[in-house]
Amino acid sequence: MISNQILQTTIEGLKGITRIDLCICDTEGKVLATTFPDAEDYESSILAFVDSPADSQVIQGYQFFKVLDEHQLEYILLAKGGSDDVYMVGKLAAFQIQSLLVAYKERFDKDNFIKNLLLDNLLLVDIYNRAKKLHIETNIKRVVFIIETQHEKDVNALETVRNLFAAKTKDFVTAVDEKNIILVKEVKEGETYEDLEKTANTVLDMLNTEAMTQVHVAFGTIVSEIKEVSRSYKEAKMAMDVGKIFYSNKNVVAYSKLGIGRLIYQLPLPLCRMFIKEIFDGKSPDDFDEETLTTINKFFENSLNVSETSRQLYIHRNTLVYRLDKLQKSTGLDLRVFEDAITFKIALMVVKYMKYMKYMENQDY
């Protein structure tokens, strides 16, 4: 159903051109949009017209018109005046509203199709049959973005994203839950993952300024067939979750850049607990003091470079070596040795993953 705001804008636009007052009511006589004040006075006449077989009629100095959608009566339109000119304007207005109904219905059907496509609710044959009926191209490259908002049902954010991509007929904006806006975007020839990251940052900046809301954006990999869109959606969902665990300082996360975090995210928790027990002998990295944790993180940031790490920590090289030796004695891992460094890095990421899963478990109760 068309919103009252759209109906009001439509009849005000027509009045601006024709200078003829118009009113739109539902089939129960309720006024939905009007350009004159006493429209409620015609409720009984509207109800009588609804029951009549006529498509149009002059009643009490007004032209009455029926607006149908596939033979189903949807609206009653009133045009002020009984002349032939008013009749022509009324017919034009009724046709315009009927066209709006068709457009909104097609938009709803497309939105419904995209939602079911993302959620894997369609058979392969249905995907191609429905896409053909809805005039949606099946063999163009696409990618799925997920935009997570701070608040549930953020209508402003949804409309901002829709307006940003409104001119691009091959892009679709929808939502399958309360907090996430989904953009299924066409990927043009020559467009790279760097370009997609720029698009994500544009959405981020636009929502920060226009909708005044902080969001996180994640996107999947580029797919070339419409049947693969759900895969890109699942990847974007994983990127959003993995990003929260391992890249919490980033507002834009790409599935293609998740690295080892993607593998850890798919590990069963019992295996993670066993691994940590073996590496840290029942201890946890949380037991390390702040100085040790800062040293470890900075050492990894500088690709195991002792000189650069000591410079950035403002400590003597020998002090850093002492700290690394101390860590080796307590864990059995020497971070200056590549294999030990990898093991330690993975262990830290596994602990992060376990803490996140525990937090999410508590949130569910």
Order of alpha helices (4+ residues) and beta strands (2+ residues): alpha-beta-beta-alpha-beta-beta-beta-alpha-alpha-beta-alpha-beta-beta-alpha-beta-alpha-beta-alpha-alpha-alpha-alpha-alpha-alpha
